[in-house]
Amino acid sequence: MPPITTRFAPSPTGYLHIGHAYSALFTAVQGDKFILRIEDIDQTRARPEFYDAIYEDLEWLGLNWPQPVLKQSENMAAYRAALDKLIALDVIYPCSCTRKDISAMTNAPHGPEGTLYTGTCRHKRLCDMDEGTDYALRLNIDAALKHIDQPLSFYDHAAGKQDVNPHLLGDVVLARKETPASYHLSVCVDDHAQGISIVTRGDDLIYACHIHRVIQALLGLDVPEYHHHKLLYDHEGKRFAKRNHSVTLRDIRTKGFSLADVKAMIENGDYLEKLGAEGL
């Protein structure tokens, strides 16, 4: 049997924190082969020093992975090819609405990512767009479902079999004028190409599977299993995140904590007490 392959896919937009440590260690024990992928499509936020820091932190956690590491910023041709297939299916349309325009749609329903787009630009075609116009490329979910002849589902190791709600996220953005892939498209393409057996990530992202299964079905991609794990939270009840200036692994090392200490804190759930005692 082929090895069960898992992947950890951080973005180089900040230093890894204890929540990342939990996720990476969780991912590594779910399979036989652990892959590192760098999700750096957003080059406006990626920083060179964070790439090296990711490698350093994961090595400190005792993890290793095959080379070369796939960087999404270097894989744009693959995403463009996938997007072209969707365009050929006539399920993609350009949308020039701004975030302000969308937030002003008072009658629009809300979903896990905010206001659902109501399809104002569905009538537009790529050839209609002026050269100087900024736009996003959205998936026409109703048109997409015409290419899918059976109900979709996915299996999560924590939640069990889940039936897909294709309309959960509405007409999602799959690319932008200057960027051939959003998160939703790129991860589906990469998970297929890298032979990922089990996709592990925080349980705040289980909703993404609903649109990912649609993309996988449209493009004929392999369907992995999923395991959405719990999140770690700070003293204010917020999940550890870079934008909240969460405690980083390099801070933890500086304070003298060992890898065994970190693993014990995560397993026992007393990381807030132990880190707080050191002023972290």
C-alpha positions in Angstrom: 0.0 0.0 0.0 1.2 3.6 -0.7 2.3 5.6 2.4 -0.3 7.8 4.1 0.9 11.3 3.2 0.1 14.4 5.3 1.2 18.0 4.9 1.8 21.1 7.0 1.4 24.3 5.0 2.3 27.5 6.8 2.5 31.0 5.3 5.7 33.0 5.7 3.9 36.0 7.1 5.1 35.8 10.7 6.9 33.5 13.2 5.4 30.2 14.1 3.6 30.0 17.5 2.6 27.2 19.8 -0.6 26.7 17.9 1.5 25.9 14.8 3.6 23.5 16.9 0.4 21.7 17.9 -0.8 21.5 14.3 2.5 20.4 12.9 3.1 17.7 15.5 -0.5 16.5 15.1 -0.1 16.3 11.3 3.1 14.4 11.5 1.6 11.5 13.5 -1.4 11.1 11.2 0.5 9.4 8.4 3.7 7.7 7.2 5.1 10.6 5.1 5.1 14.3 6.3 5.4 17.0 3.6 6.1 20.7 4.2 4.5 23.2 1.8 4.9 26.9 1.9 1.7 28.8 1.1 3.1 32.1 -0.1 0.8 33.2 -2.9 0.4 36.5 -1.1 3.8 37.9 -1.8 2.8 41.3 -0.4 2.9 39.8 3.1 5.6 37.1 2.8 9.0 38.0 4.2 12.4 36.2 3.5 13.2 35.9 7.2 10.0 34.0 7.9 10.9 31.2 5.3 14.1 30.4 7.2 12.3 30.7 10.6 9.7 28.1 9.5 12.5 25.6 8.6 14.3 26.3 11.9 11.3 26.0 14.1 10.1 22.7 12.5 13.5 21.2 12.7 13.5 22.1 16.4 10.2 20.3 16.7 12.1 17.2 15.5 10.3 17.1 12.1 11.8 16.4 8.7 10.4 16.4 5.2 11.4 15.6 1.6 13.1 18.2 -0.6 12.5 20.3 -2.5 9.8 22.2 -0.6 6.9 23.3 -2.8 6.4 27.1 -2.6 3.2 28.2 -4.1 4.7 31.4 -5.4 6.8 29.1 -7.7 3.8 27.0 -8.8 1.7 29.6 -10.5 1.7 27.8 -13.9 -0.1 24.8 -12.3 -2.8 27.1 -10.9 -3.2 28.9 -14.2 -3.7 25.6 -16.0 -6.4 24.6 -13.5 -8.1 27.9 -13.8 -8.0 27.7 -17.6 -9.9 24.3 -17.3 -12.6 26.0 -15.2 -12.8 28.9 -17.7 -13.3 26.3 -20.5 -16.1 24.8 -18.5 -17.8 28.2 -18.5 -18.0 28.3 -14.7 -15.8 31.4 -14.1 -16.7 35.0 -14.4 -15.0 38.3 -13.7 -16.2 40.4 -10.8 -15.3 44.1 -10.4 -17.2 44.6 -7.2 -15.1 45.9 -4.3 -15.2 44.7 -0.7 -17.1 47.9 0.1 -19.6 47.1 -2.6 -20.2 43.6 -1.3 -20.5 44.8 2.4 -23.2 47.2 1.2 -25.3 44.4 -0.1 -27.7 44.5 2.8 -29.9 41.7 1.7 -27.1 39.3 1.0 -26.9 36.2 3.2 -23.8 35.6 5.4 -21.5 32.6 5.4 -18.3 31.5 7.2 -16.2 34.0 5.3 -18.6 37.0 5.6 -21.2 38.3 3.2 -22.0 35.9 0.4 -21.6 37.4 -3.0 -25.0 37.7 -4.7 -23.8 37.3 -8.3 -24.1 40.9 -9.5 -21.4 40.3 -12.1 -22.5 36.9 -13.3 -23.4 38.3 -16.7 -19.9 39.5 -17.4 -17.3 37.8 -19.5 -13.5 38.0 -19.4 -13.5 39.6 -22.8 -15.7 42.4 -21.5 -13.1 43.6 -19.0 -11.0 46.7 -19.7 -7.2 46.4 -19.5 -7.0 48.8 -16.6 -9.8 47.3 -14.5 -9.1 45.3 -11.4 -11.3 42.3 -11.0 -11.6 38.9 -9.3 -12.5 35.6 -10.9 -15.4 34.0 -9.2 -16.8 30.5 -9.5 -20.4 30.5 -10.7 -21.6 27.8 -8.3 -24.9 27.2 -10.1 -23.1 26.7 -13.4 -20.6 24.5 -11.7 -23.2 22.2 -10.3 -24.5 21.5 -13.8 -21.2 19.6 -14.4 -21.6 17.5 -11.2 -24.1 14.7 -11.5 -24.2 13.4 -7.9 -24.2 14.7 -4.4 -20.8 15.3 -2.9 -19.5 14.4 0.5 -16.2 14.2 2.4 -14.9 12.2 5.4 -13.4 13.9 8.4 -11.7 11.7 11.0 -13.2 13.8 13.8 -16.7 14.6 12.5 -17.3 11.6 10.3 -19.0 11.7 6.9 -20.2 15.2 5.9 -22.6 16.0 3.1 -21.5 18.9 1.0 -23.5 22.2 0.9 -22.2 23.6 -2.4 -23.8 27.0 -1.8 -22.2 27.5 1.7 -19.7 30.1 0.4 -21.6 31.4 -2.6 -19.6 32.4 -5.7 -16.2 32.3 -4.2 -13.1 34.0 -5.5 -10.7 31.5 -7.2 -8.3 34.0 -8.6 -7.6 37.7 -9.2 -6.5 39.6 -12.3 -2.8 39.4 -11.4 -2.8 36.2 -9.3 -3.9 32.9 -10.9 -5.1 31.3 -7.7 -6.8 31.9 -4.3 -6.4 29.7 -1.3 -9.3 27.5 -2.3 -8.0 26.7 -5.7 -4.3 26.4 -4.9 -4.7 23.9 -2.0 -6.9 21.6 -4.1 -4.3 21.6 -6.9 -1.4 21.1 -4.6 -3.0 18.4 -2.4 -3.7 16.4 -5.6 -0.3 16.9 -7.1 1.5 16.0 -3.9 -0.6 12.9 -3.3 -1.9 14.1 0.1 -3.9 11.3 1.8 -5.2 13.2 4.9 -5.5 17.0 5.0 -5.1 18.2 8.6 -5.9 21.7 9.7 -7.8 23.6 12.4 -11.5 22.9 12.9 -12.2 26.5 12.1 -11.6 25.6 8.4 -13.8 22.6 8.1 -16.3 24.8 6.1 -13.7 25.1 3.3 -14.2 21.4 2.5 -17.6 22.2 1.0 -16.1 24.4 -1.8 -13.0 22.2 -2.1 -15.1 19.2 -2.9 -16.8 21.1 -5.7 -13.4 22.2 -7.2 -12.0 18.7 -6.9 -15.1 17.3 -8.7 -14.9 19.9 -11.5 -11.1 19.3 -12.1 -11.1 15.5 -11.6 -8.8 15.8 -8.6 -8.2 13.1 -6.0 -10.3 13.4 -2.9 -8.3 13.2 0.4 -9.6 12.4 3.8 -9.6 15.2 6.4 -8.9 15.6 10.0 -9.8 19.0 11.5 -8.2 19.3 14.9 -8.9 21.5 17.8 -7.4 25.0 18.2 -5.3 26.4 21.0 -6.5 29.6 22.6 -4.8 32.5 24.4 -5.7 34.1 27.8 -8.4 36.2 26.1 -10.1 33.1 24.5 -8.8 34.0 21.1 -7.1 31.3 19.0 -3.4 31.7 18.7 -2.7 33.7 15.5 0.0 35.8 14.0 -2.2 38.9 13.9 -2.8 38.6 17.6 1.0 38.7 18.3 0.8 35.2 19.8 3.7 33.7 21.6 6.3 32.4 19.1 8.4 29.2 19.2 11.5 31.3 19.2 10.3 33.1 22.3 9.6 29.8 24.0 13.1 28.6 23.2 14.6 31.8 24.5 12.9 31.3 27.8 14.6 27.9 28.1 11.7 25.6 27.3 12.7 22.3 25.7 10.8 20.3 23.0 9.7 17.9 25.7 8.3 20.8 27.7 6.3 22.1 24.7 4.9 18.6 23.9 3.9 18.2 27.6 2.2 21.6 27.7 0.2 20.8 24.6 -0.8 17.3 25.8 -1.7 18.5 29.3 -3.4 21.7 28.2 -1.5 23.8 30.7 0.4 25.9 28.2 -1.3 29.1 29.3 -0.2 28.6 32.9 3.3 27.5 32.1 4.0 30.2 29.5 2.2 32.9 31.6 4.6 32.1 34.5 7.4 33.2 32.2 5.7 36.3 31.1 4.9 35.0 27.6 
